[in-house]
Amino acid sequence: MKKRVAVLISGRGSNLKALIDACATTDFPAEIALVVSNKADAAGLAVARDAGIPAVVIPHVDFASREAFDSAIDAGLERARIDIVCEAGFMRIHSDAFVRKWEGKMLNIHPSLLPAFKGIRVHQQALDAGVKISGCTVHFIVAELDSGPIVAQAAVPVLPGDSVESLSARVLVEEHRIYPEALRLLAEGSVRLENGRAVFC
Ligand code: GRF
């Protein structure tokens, strides 16, 4: 039985597209059953609809608290019988209760080699630090932002003269490669979250 995946987005949706394409390949152990955006104008919504995937907008601004917003998302996930949540450019921080409920079943992609450069303006942080290597990380989501156990990483060189645009484009190619790989590992049971560590088997 394929695992039912929800992808949470706020914007462009290129990682969503990579996950959709991976799920369309033979024997992939997961299917995208739902896309949720907190922004009505997220370009990724059209990516979902083009693929025939149900896409809903749950605007965070409609809710009085983080908890209430997360409850609405959780209700949508339950209705769609979701097994795994993939965040892909989703720009909201979750309440502790939501994270606890989905712990071990929720992945995020971040465009740096964590634990370096958490938060926002990640590529600018990397350029400012003068690192020679950057990359991307897929990790389990835990309460602390951009800090969960690592499932997959890929490195790219930072080249002389790189801009945020050129570096982010190089990293994005790797994001689109490792996110489907990480989802496969979780969906087929080859990685699990145990005592705060990613355990591979
Ligand atoms: C990606 O760089 C991802 O790592 C970060 O936000 C960006 C989302 O891009 N969390 P997209 O919406 O998947 O194109």
Residues whose N, C-alpha, C, O or C-beta is under 5 A from the ligand:
A	BS01	GRF	G11 R12 G13 S14 N15 L16 A88 G89 I109 H110 P111
